[in-house]
Amino acid sequence: MSDISVLVIDDHPLFREGVRNVIEAEDGMRVVGEGTRGDQGVDLVRQFRPTVALIDVNLPTMNGIQATRLIAAEHLGASIVLLTAYDDEQQIFHAFSAGASAYCSKDIEAGKLLDVIRQVARGFYVVGDQVYDESGVQQWLSRGVESHRRPHLEGDVEAFAPLSPREMEILQYVTRGLSNKEIASRLGISHQTVKNHMTAILHKLDVEDRTQAAVYALRHGWVRLQDTRK
């Protein structure tokens, strides 16, 4: 079997260095590239076509779940391991619905991370300590969606689907305190279009208002605090 090529996307240099050192010390694995932003990660996957991409959820410009969704949609062949400092069960469903092969805490032990990389490189999916094939992970995802389904909705997998790129863009502006009118001006779209997107955002996140939506995005690491000050 050829070496497992790995791409590391994280904006913390010390974390990237630690992951790189762990991987490079392992026979049969090599790091082929590193990046610091979600959009850059997508471009690097296109360029290097790695076996596995390790991507932080909380990234500037484009978060890890958005990047995962784009990579999966383009069928670039990389198995994606999402890394996060946030232990949130709903976010796990967002991750796998977007196309991730594994979802791990950033405090994962080195040996366990290497095991995860090997498993996803073989085409398996890792959820906690469980390893699934494609059929197994789909059954797990379906059970999770069913058990967490909001009672006032008919609901389906869309309840756990990440926001679209445009919805995420609008949500980022919301966290900066911009009104719908100001967002419409920034994006060059109509006020009504922004209102429609906001309705969809509140529905998907199951929150009552824009303040709750902003808090949700910040708490889940979808938007960075420093980004809200721009």
Residue frames as qw, qx, qy, qz and C-alpha x, y, z in Angstrom:
[[0.000, 0.888, 0.460, 0.000, 0.00, 0.00, 0.00],
 [0.391, 0.532, -0.037, 0.750, 1.34, 3.44, -0.92],
 [0.221, -0.102, -0.475, 0.846, 1.97, 6.09, 1.70],
 [0.064, -0.799, -0.597, 0.046, -1.03, 7.85, 3.19],
 [0.276, 0.292, 0.038, 0.915, -0.71, 11.48, 2.15],
 [0.254, -0.703, -0.593, 0.299, -2.13, 13.95, 4.66],
 [0.126, 0.571, 0.102, 0.805, -3.08, 17.62, 4.42],
 [0.360, -0.472, -0.588, 0.550, -3.28, 19.64, 7.66],
 [0.002, 0.606, 0.257, 0.752, -5.53, 22.72, 7.77],
 [0.503, -0.705, -0.426, 0.259, -5.42, 24.66, 11.04],
 [0.203, 0.864, -0.029, 0.460, -4.59, 28.28, 11.80],
 [0.565, -0.783, 0.257, -0.042, -2.59, 27.53, 14.96],
 [0.469, 0.667, -0.578, 0.037, 1.10, 27.01, 14.02],
 [0.224, -0.437, 0.814, -0.312, 1.97, 25.01, 17.14],
 [0.785, 0.116, 0.490, -0.361, -0.94, 22.63, 16.61],
 [0.774, 0.586, -0.177, -0.159, 0.02, 22.11, 12.96],
 [0.211, 0.656, -0.710, 0.149, 3.62, 21.49, 13.96],
 [0.488, -0.265, 0.751, -0.357, 2.58, 18.92, 16.55],
 [0.851, 0.314, 0.305, -0.290, 0.34, 17.06, 14.12],
 [0.610, 0.694, -0.376, -0.068, 3.00, 17.19, 11.41],
 [0.034, -0.580, 0.787, -0.207, 5.63, 15.76, 13.74],
 [0.677, -0.058, 0.649, -0.343, 3.34, 12.91, 14.79],
 [0.836, 0.484, 0.134, -0.222, 2.50, 12.00, 11.20],
 [0.472, 0.742, -0.477, 0.010, 6.03, 12.33, 9.82],
 [0.242, -0.506, 0.795, -0.231, 7.35, 10.03, 12.57],
 [0.774, 0.101, 0.549, -0.298, 4.99, 7.29, 11.42],
 [0.227, -0.171, 0.816, 0.503, 6.04, 4.88, 8.67],
 [0.167, 0.409, 0.839, 0.316, 3.74, 4.98, 5.68],
 [0.021, 0.892, 0.441, -0.097, 2.40, 8.50, 6.28],
 [0.432, -0.003, 0.091, 0.897, 3.53, 11.89, 5.04],
 [0.104, 0.787, 0.336, -0.507, 2.28, 15.47, 5.22],
 [0.525, 0.367, 0.473, 0.605, 1.98, 16.92, 1.72],
 [0.083, 0.511, 0.160, 0.840, 0.76, 20.39, 2.62],
 [0.228, -0.469, -0.617, 0.589, -0.54, 22.76, 5.26],
 [0.000, -0.555, -0.340, -0.759, -3.02, 25.60, 5.29],
 [0.109, -0.115, -0.543, 0.825, -4.57, 28.10, 7.66],
 [0.436, 0.206, 0.113, -0.869, -7.98, 28.92, 6.14],
 [0.667, 0.259, 0.657, -0.238, -10.97, 26.91, 5.02],
 [0.637, 0.731, 0.002, -0.246, -10.97, 28.23, 1.45],
 [0.126, 0.711, -0.686, -0.092, -7.24, 27.59, 1.23],
 [0.509, -0.173, 0.831, -0.143, -7.85, 24.04, 2.43],
 [0.752, 0.497, 0.370, -0.226, -10.26, 23.41, -0.45],
 [0.465, 0.812, -0.323, -0.140, -7.68, 24.72, -2.93],
 [0.131, -0.587, 0.798, -0.034, -4.94, 22.57, -1.41],
 [0.685, 0.080, 0.705, -0.167, -7.08, 19.44, -1.61],
 [0.700, 0.685, 0.095, -0.178, -7.66, 20.22, -5.29],
 [0.257, 0.818, -0.512, -0.043, -3.92, 20.69, -5.78],
 [0.095, -0.497, 0.852, -0.136, -2.46, 17.78, -3.80],
 [0.813, -0.053, -0.408, -0.413, -5.34, 15.27, -3.84],
 [0.095, -0.427, 0.808, -0.394, -4.33, 13.88, -0.43],
 [0.389, -0.193, -0.899, -0.050, -5.57, 10.60, 0.95],
 [0.381, -0.662, -0.598, 0.243, -6.72, 12.34, 4.12],
 [0.101, 0.580, -0.037, 0.808, -7.35, 15.99, 5.02],
 [0.395, -0.471, -0.608, 0.503, -7.28, 17.02, 8.68],
 [0.026, 0.537, 0.226, 0.812, -9.37, 20.17, 8.94],
 [0.077, -0.204, -0.592, 0.776, -10.16, 22.30, 11.98],
 [0.052, 0.715, 0.693, 0.071, -13.82, 23.26, 12.31],
 [0.138, -0.923, -0.194, 0.303, -13.01, 26.77, 13.54],
 [0.587, 0.032, 0.321, 0.743, -11.18, 28.43, 10.65],
 [0.088, 0.591, 0.036, -0.801, -11.14, 31.97, 9.28],
 [0.234, 0.295, -0.516, -0.770, -12.80, 32.92, 5.98],
 [0.760, -0.023, -0.445, -0.474, -14.57, 29.56, 5.60],
 [0.588, -0.460, 0.575, -0.335, -15.13, 27.14, 8.47],
 [0.159, -0.301, 0.930, 0.139, -14.20, 23.48, 8.34],
 [0.503, 0.362, 0.754, -0.218, -17.73, 22.20, 7.79],
 [0.485, 0.774, 0.012, -0.407, -18.21, 24.52, 4.82],
 [0.115, 0.635, -0.708, -0.287, -14.87, 23.40, 3.40],
 [0.367, -0.050, 0.928, -0.047, -15.83, 19.76, 3.92],
 [0.577, 0.557, 0.489, -0.343, -19.08, 20.26, 2.07],
 [0.418, 0.784, -0.276, -0.367, -17.28, 21.76, -0.95],
 [0.053, -0.487, 0.859, 0.149, -14.61, 19.06, -1.02],
 [0.464, 0.149, 0.859, -0.158, -17.21, 16.31, -0.81],
 [0.564, 0.670, 0.266, -0.402, -19.33, 17.93, -3.53],
 [0.365, 0.751, -0.461, -0.301, -16.36, 17.97, -5.91],
 [0.997, 0.002, 0.080, -0.009, -15.55, 14.29, -5.25],
 [0.220, 0.840, -0.487, 0.095, -11.86, 15.08, -4.79],
 [0.832, 0.130, -0.532, 0.084, -11.14, 11.73, -3.18],
 [0.167, 0.375, -0.630, 0.659, -9.88, 12.95, 0.19],
 [0.550, -0.537, -0.638, 0.043, -11.27, 11.46, 3.39],
 [0.017, -0.658, 0.146, -0.738, -11.88, 14.35, 5.77],
 [0.546, -0.386, -0.621, 0.409, -11.18, 14.26, 9.49],
 [0.121, -0.801, -0.084, -0.580, -12.72, 17.27, 11.21],
 [0.522, -0.111, -0.559, 0.635, -10.94, 18.43, 14.37],
 [0.239, -0.742, -0.226, -0.584, -12.66, 20.57, 16.96],
 [0.144, 0.171, -0.635, 0.740, -12.28, 22.07, 20.40],
 [0.541, -0.114, 0.135, -0.822, -16.09, 21.97, 20.74],
 [0.014, 0.059, 0.996, -0.068, -17.73, 18.86, 22.15],
 [0.495, 0.243, 0.183, -0.814, -21.20, 19.22, 20.71],
 [0.516, 0.145, 0.844, 0.012, -23.33, 16.28, 19.65],
 [0.539, 0.739, 0.316, -0.251, -25.34, 18.19, 17.07],
 [0.161, 0.811, -0.439, -0.351, -22.17, 19.40, 15.39],
 [0.401, -0.220, 0.869, 0.188, -21.15, 15.76, 14.87],
 [0.548, 0.514, 0.659, -0.033, -24.25, 15.29, 12.72],
 [0.299, 0.900, -0.073, -0.308, -23.47, 18.50, 10.82],
 [0.176, -0.635, 0.684, 0.312, -19.97, 17.15, 10.16],
 [0.417, 0.012, 0.890, 0.184, -21.04, 13.77, 8.78],
 [0.482, 0.713, 0.478, -0.179, -23.94, 15.25, 6.83],
 [0.181, 0.883, -0.250, -0.353, -21.41, 17.55, 5.15],
 [0.829, 0.480, -0.288, 0.001, -19.25, 14.61, 4.10],
 [0.143, -0.702, 0.659, -0.230, -16.70, 14.09, 6.88],
 [0.762, 0.085, -0.641, -0.034, -15.27, 10.63, 7.53],
 [0.607, -0.308, -0.573, 0.456, -14.37, 11.32, 11.16],
 [0.188, -0.831, -0.025, -0.523, -14.92, 13.93, 13.83],
 [0.746, -0.157, -0.451, 0.463, -12.34, 14.21, 16.62],
 [0.361, -0.923, -0.066, 0.117, -11.54, 16.40, 19.58],
 [0.424, 0.793, -0.338, 0.278, -8.32, 18.38, 19.21],
 [0.365, -0.649, 0.611, -0.270, -7.07, 16.88, 22.46],
 [0.982, 0.111, -0.074, -0.135, -7.05, 13.41, 20.88],
 [0.648, -0.529, 0.487, 0.252, -4.04, 11.27, 21.74],
 [0.161, 0.620, -0.594, -0.486, -1.41, 10.95, 19.01],
 [0.170, -0.089, 0.971, 0.143, -1.81, 7.19, 18.64],
 [0.391, 0.530, 0.689, -0.302, -5.58, 7.49, 18.36],
 [0.339, 0.756, -0.100, -0.551, -5.27, 10.18, 15.66],
 [0.052, 0.437, -0.810, -0.388, -2.98, 7.91, 13.65],
 [0.275, 0.201, 0.938, -0.063, -5.53, 5.09, 13.98],
 [0.401, 0.688, 0.386, -0.465, -8.29, 7.41, 12.76],
 [0.233, 0.678, -0.441, -0.539, -6.18, 8.44, 9.76],
 [0.076, -0.196, 0.948, 0.239, -5.57, 4.80, 8.86],
 [0.340, 0.398, 0.819, -0.234, -9.24, 3.89, 9.17],
 [0.409, 0.752, 0.191, -0.480, -10.55, 6.73, 7.01],
 [0.101, 0.581, -0.647, -0.483, -7.78, 6.11, 4.46],
 [0.143, 0.017, 0.980, 0.136, -9.25, 2.60, 4.08],
 [0.290, -0.280, -0.565, -0.720, -12.68, 4.07, 3.44],
 [0.390, -0.493, -0.754, 0.191, -14.14, 3.65, 6.91],
 [0.189, -0.726, -0.072, -0.657, -15.86, 6.21, 9.15],
 [0.452, -0.088, -0.673, 0.579, -14.94, 6.91, 12.76],
 [0.388, -0.680, -0.156, -0.602, -17.49, 8.14, 15.30],
 [0.609, -0.660, 0.342, -0.276, -15.96, 8.25, 18.76],
 [0.360, -0.430, 0.826, 0.047, -14.56, 4.76, 19.34],
 [0.746, 0.334, 0.554, -0.158, -16.82, 3.19, 16.71],
 [0.053, -0.363, 0.646, 0.669, -15.67, 2.34, 13.19],
 [0.654, 0.459, 0.476, -0.367, -18.32, 2.01, 10.48],
 [0.365, 0.140, 0.658, 0.644, -18.47, 1.17, 6.81],
 [0.126, -0.103, -0.253, -0.954, -20.59, 3.41, 4.57],
 [0.494, -0.427, -0.645, -0.396, -23.79, 1.51, 5.26],
 [0.533, -0.425, -0.597, 0.423, -23.14, 1.56, 8.98],
 [0.191, -0.186, -0.175, 0.948, -22.48, 5.27, 9.18],
 [0.279, -0.243, -0.417, -0.830, -25.64, 6.01, 7.17],
 [0.566, -0.482, -0.660, -0.106, -27.68, 3.94, 9.63],
 [0.449, -0.355, -0.432, 0.697, -26.00, 5.73, 12.54],
 [0.027, 0.006, 0.093, 0.995, -26.71, 9.11, 10.97],
 [0.415, -0.371, -0.560, -0.614, -30.35, 8.22, 10.33],
 [0.566, -0.492, -0.631, 0.199, -30.81, 7.05, 13.93],
 [0.348, -0.256, -0.273, 0.859, -29.23, 10.22, 15.23],
 [0.143, -0.160, -0.275, -0.937, -31.38, 12.48, 13.10],
 [0.511, -0.447, -0.640, -0.359, -34.48, 10.59, 14.19],
 [0.562, -0.469, -0.558, 0.391, -33.64, 10.77, 17.90],
 [0.268, -0.334, -0.155, 0.890, -32.77, 14.48, 17.75],
 [0.066, 0.478, 0.572, 0.664, -35.55, 15.52, 15.40],
 [0.130, -0.019, 0.277, -0.952, -37.26, 18.70, 16.49],
 [0.201, 0.355, 0.884, -0.229, -40.78, 17.74, 17.60],
 [0.334, 0.678, 0.300, -0.582, -42.51, 20.65, 15.89],
 [0.312, 0.579, -0.500, -0.563, -41.09, 19.83, 12.45],
 [0.957, 0.227, -0.051, -0.173, -41.59, 16.99, 10.02],
 [0.355, -0.744, 0.554, 0.115, -37.79, 17.00, 9.78],
 [0.953, 0.272, -0.027, 0.132, -35.18, 14.96, 7.94],
 [0.768, -0.072, -0.021, 0.636, -31.44, 15.09, 7.41],
 [0.220, 0.687, 0.107, 0.684, -31.78, 18.78, 6.54],
 [0.532, -0.830, -0.108, -0.124, -32.24, 19.43, 10.24],
 [0.713, -0.544, 0.226, 0.380, -28.54, 18.65, 10.56],
 [0.672, 0.508, 0.205, 0.499, -27.35, 20.04, 7.22],
 [0.390, -0.341, -0.057, 0.853, -24.81, 22.85, 7.47],
 [0.266, 0.811, 0.194, -0.484, -25.93, 26.26, 6.28],
 [0.707, 0.590, 0.218, 0.323, -25.35, 27.08, 2.65],
 [0.549, 0.041, -0.020, 0.835, -22.37, 29.32, 1.82],
 [0.048, -0.549, -0.207, -0.808, -24.69, 32.32, 1.36],
 [0.624, -0.686, -0.305, -0.218, -26.51, 31.63, 4.64],
 [0.754, -0.344, -0.186, 0.528, -23.19, 31.36, 6.45],
 [0.349, 0.290, 0.077, 0.888, -22.04, 34.62, 4.87],
 [0.315, -0.663, -0.241, -0.635, -25.19, 36.35, 6.12],
 [0.759, -0.579, -0.290, 0.070, -24.81, 34.81, 9.57],
 [0.644, -0.051, -0.139, 0.751, -21.26, 36.16, 9.77],
 [0.044, 0.443, 0.099, 0.890, -22.60, 39.64, 9.12],
 [0.587, -0.652, -0.338, -0.342, -25.31, 39.11, 11.74],
 [0.771, -0.404, -0.281, 0.405, -22.64, 38.32, 14.34],
 [0.414, 0.101, -0.031, 0.904, -21.03, 41.65, 13.50],
 [0.019, 0.533, 0.491, -0.688, -24.29, 43.42, 14.34],
 [0.077, 0.086, -0.443, -0.889, -25.35, 44.42, 10.82],
 [0.570, 0.331, 0.407, -0.633, -29.02, 44.89, 10.02],
 [0.675, 0.366, 0.628, 0.126, -30.75, 43.13, 7.13],
 [0.386, 0.916, 0.089, -0.061, -30.61, 46.35, 5.13],
 [0.137, -0.825, 0.519, 0.176, -26.87, 46.72, 5.74],
 [0.605, -0.149, 0.762, 0.179, -26.25, 43.08, 4.84],
 [0.631, 0.634, 0.447, 0.026, -28.24, 43.49, 1.62],
 [0.216, 0.954, -0.179, -0.108, -26.09, 46.49, 0.71],
 [0.365, -0.623, 0.669, 0.176, -22.85, 44.64, 1.45],
 [0.559, 0.008, 0.813, 0.163, -23.84, 41.62, -0.63],
 [0.183, 0.240, -0.468, -0.830, -25.59, 43.45, -3.45],
 [0.154, -0.320, -0.910, -0.214, -28.86, 41.58, -2.97],
 [0.339, -0.568, -0.277, -0.697, -32.37, 42.68, -2.05],
 [0.305, -0.354, 0.546, -0.696, -33.57, 43.29, 1.49],
 [0.868, -0.045, 0.061, -0.492, -36.26, 40.64, 0.97],
 [0.805, 0.300, -0.507, 0.070, -33.66, 38.08, -0.11],
 [0.161, 0.380, -0.693, 0.591, -31.76, 38.66, 3.12],
 [0.593, -0.204, 0.361, -0.690, -34.99, 38.26, 5.10],
 [0.921, 0.120, -0.223, -0.295, -35.68, 34.98, 3.30],
 [0.611, 0.347, -0.636, 0.319, -32.21, 33.70, 4.12],
 [0.139, -0.360, 0.601, -0.700, -32.60, 34.74, 7.76],
 [0.810, -0.110, 0.115, -0.565, -35.85, 32.80, 7.99],
 [0.891, 0.218, -0.398, -0.017, -34.06, 29.72, 6.64],
 [0.330, 0.429, -0.648, 0.535, -31.16, 30.20, 9.08],
 [0.435, -0.307, 0.472, -0.703, -33.46, 30.46, 12.10],
 [0.913, 0.026, -0.068, -0.403, -35.36, 27.37, 10.92],
 [0.785, 0.314, -0.511, 0.156, -32.23, 25.26, 10.38],
 [0.255, 0.337, -0.651, 0.631, -30.66, 26.26, 13.69],
 [0.496, -0.553, -0.666, -0.064, -33.98, 25.99, 15.54],
 [0.291, -0.237, -0.363, 0.853, -33.55, 29.38, 17.22],
 [0.087, 0.775, 0.581, -0.234, -36.00, 32.20, 17.81],
 [0.160, 0.977, 0.043, -0.137, -34.12, 35.29, 16.66],
 [0.609, 0.690, -0.263, 0.289, -30.91, 36.64, 15.12],
 [0.241, -0.743, 0.528, -0.334, -29.22, 37.07, 18.51],
 [0.842, -0.221, 0.473, -0.138, -29.67, 33.38, 19.28],
 [0.867, 0.483, 0.035, 0.121, -28.42, 32.53, 15.78],
 [0.273, 0.814, -0.407, 0.312, -25.27, 34.61, 16.35],
 [0.510, -0.572, 0.576, -0.285, -24.64, 32.97, 19.72],
 [0.949, 0.086, 0.295, -0.072, -25.15, 29.54, 18.15],
 [0.719, 0.646, -0.151, 0.208, -22.60, 30.29, 15.41],
 [0.021, 0.775, -0.519, 0.361, -20.02, 31.57, 17.89],
 [0.697, -0.415, 0.512, -0.284, -20.53, 28.71, 20.34],
 [0.942, 0.178, 0.282, 0.022, -20.11, 26.10, 17.61],
 [0.490, -0.452, 0.454, 0.591, -17.01, 27.75, 16.21],
 [0.563, 0.589, 0.509, 0.278, -18.63, 28.56, 12.86],
 [0.202, 0.885, 0.022, 0.420, -17.69, 32.22, 13.24],
 [0.646, -0.068, -0.368, 0.665, -14.61, 33.50, 14.99],
 [0.254, -0.822, -0.333, 0.386, -14.75, 36.33, 17.52],
 [0.306, -0.440, 0.260, 0.803, -12.03, 38.26, 15.71],
 [0.172, 0.304, 0.692, 0.632, -14.06, 38.01, 12.49],
 [0.094, -0.790, -0.606, -0.007, -16.98, 39.79, 14.13],
 [0.278, -0.746, -0.088, 0.599, -14.87, 42.89, 14.71],
 [0.403, 0.052, 0.498, 0.766, -14.04, 43.48, 11.04]]
